[in-house]
Amino acid sequence: MRTRPLKVALLGCGVVGSEVARIMTTHADDLAARIGAPVELAGVAVRRPSKVRAGIPQELITTDATALVKRGDIDVVVEVIGGIEPARTLITTAFEHGASVVSANKALLAEDGQNLYAAAEQHGQDLYYEAAVAGAIPLIRPLRESLAGDKVNRVLGIVNGTTNFILDKMDTSGAGYSEALDEATALGYAEADPTADVEGFDAAAKAAILAGIAFHTRVRLDDVYREGMTEVTAADFASAKRMGCTIKLLAICERAADGGSVTARVHPAMIPLSHPLASVRGAYNAVFVEADAAGQLMFYGPGAGGSPTASAVLGDLVAVCRNRLNDATGPGESAYTQLPVSPMGDVVTRYHISLDVADKPGVLAQVATVFAEHGVSIDTVRQQGKDGEASLVVVTHRAPDAALSGTVEALRKLDTVRGVASIMRVEGE
Ligand SMILES: NC(=O)c1ccc[n+]([C@@H]2O[C@H](COP(=O)([O-])OP(=O)(O)OC[C@H]3O[C@@H](n4cnc5c(N)ncnc54)[C@H](OP(=O)(O)O)[C@@H]3O)[C@@H](O)[C@H]2O)c1
């Protein structure tokens, strides 16, 4: 074993960084044995230097992250600050100064992965980011390496623990969205400002990363269609139950049937209770992958939290250190297919539409005509009358999203349609 240690600069020592530092210290001997050289924490950059940080010698703490990454003797920079800047500049500066980078930063990878990869390649360094998607769950490496010989057609994932906790609560207790969100906040599953989670921004960043890796193309955050889950109601869950389904916020990345394009989207969707993703409870994450040769694979586990996320960071750290000792680098960006990302209107799926209509003869025929005129074929219709008004639940066969949007627009113009109570896609069949 090499005795000269590999030097690690830790940028950020919050929820994830503090656990990375702890595991590096407590597992130091095992890490050294697995890597073939000891790893040494050479510096820790933070914002508030006076904060007490258990187990980290005060002399390692600095507020000057730039100076730390420019030192020239750093082998690996672990970036767990988050956000776009200064993380982006610090990562590129690290490459320029001869360090490889391990990051957990989904926002940055989704926004600017292409340029980060280019900078890593230019300077002969590694860029690893297993922790950026679904915390502890090994997903990036299986997609990037284990499935490199296969053809992935679809990735369907629950990649945000906060929203899964809320939806699971609504499902199991009959609670409304606000009540379930309050409980998630009280238990620490939701942040004080839950927008990034409940509006699907966090999941959209992960969808962009997953789609890019799965289909060997470039998918940016702007390419991902996004709908949050704040409009999901207890009534939607009741409808889902009647269909033998539950509701999940899904990140869905698909290769088009003709193979010529891809789509990436995040929205709430009904999935059959028989689908493996339906049984993912609480704040857990899971990603279902469909590949030509492998068939169906499911990756499941804790998608966030300091210790689980640090596990993924440490796995990357070991891989990058091993590469370094071998004077090698791991896989870089693979975007050779250059498949275009199609708009949401091209996505083909099934829909569950709930309408409030007048309870009088001929309404059903009128509604059915609108669907037919837009080329959307109806699978089932359920009608329930109440005091001159009625609710009509239509489940369609597979149809393009654009056709469904046109249908709904036309339905809203019918005198007999009082309102469109909900539209939900049906996935995983
Ligand atoms: N938390 C999770 O469960 C989780 C899961 C997966 C991925 N991630 C990703 O991991 C990254 C870190 O998340 P986190 O939850 O650990 O965040 P956090 O608890 O807010 O920690 C951020 C750390 O960065 C430091 N920092 C902020 N601005 C800085 C600056 N300009 N220079 C130097 N240090 C600075 C902070 O210093 P102070 O300590 O002095 O404030 C803090 O130590 C993010 O990219 C996040 O998306 C997190």
The ligand as a Gaussian input file, in Angstrom:
#p B3LYP/6-31G(d) Opt

LIG

0 1
 N      -29.240000      16.868000       2.430000
 C      -29.526000      15.810000       1.670000
 O      -30.230000      14.891000       2.082000
 C      -28.973000      15.718000       0.265000
 C      -29.250000      14.587000      -0.512000
 C      -28.717000      14.480000      -1.788000
 C      -27.937000      15.504000      -2.284000
 N      -27.713000      16.612000      -1.517000
 C      -26.901000      17.689000      -2.086000
 O      -25.747000      17.852000      -1.280000
 C      -25.335000      19.203000      -1.306000
 C      -25.221000      19.720000       0.116000
 O      -26.465000      19.602000       0.762000
 P      -26.588000      19.773000       2.353000
 O      -27.973000      19.319000       2.687000
 O      -25.431000      19.150000       3.042000
 O      -26.505000      21.370000       2.495000
 P      -26.263000      22.222000       3.835000
 O      -26.587000      21.408000       5.034000
 O      -26.961000      23.500000       3.631000
 O      -24.684000      22.460000       3.828000
 C      -24.063000      23.358000       2.947000
 C      -22.647000      23.566000       3.430000
 O      -21.997000      24.423000       2.513000
 C      -21.345000      25.485000       3.234000
 N      -21.314000      26.650000       2.381000
 C      -22.346000      27.352000       1.870000
 N      -21.895000      28.357000       1.095000
 C      -20.544000      28.276000       1.102000
 C      -19.516000      29.025000       0.506000
 N      -19.782000      30.054000      -0.278000
 N      -18.235000      28.638000       0.738000
 C      -17.956000      27.595000       1.525000
 N      -18.906000      26.838000       2.121000
 C      -20.171000      27.193000       1.920000
 C      -22.181000      25.682000       4.477000
 O      -21.379000      26.291000       5.483000
 P      -21.924000      26.531000       6.973000
 O      -21.956000      25.172000       7.602000
 O      -20.944000      27.404000       7.575000
 O      -23.283000      27.119000       6.812000
 C      -22.540000      24.239000       4.802000
 O      -21.532000      23.619000       5.541000
 C      -26.377000      19.938000      -2.179000
 O      -25.925000      20.002000      -3.499000
 C      -27.581000      19.023000      -2.104000
 O      -28.441000      19.151000      -3.228000
 C      -28.204000      16.735000      -0.264000

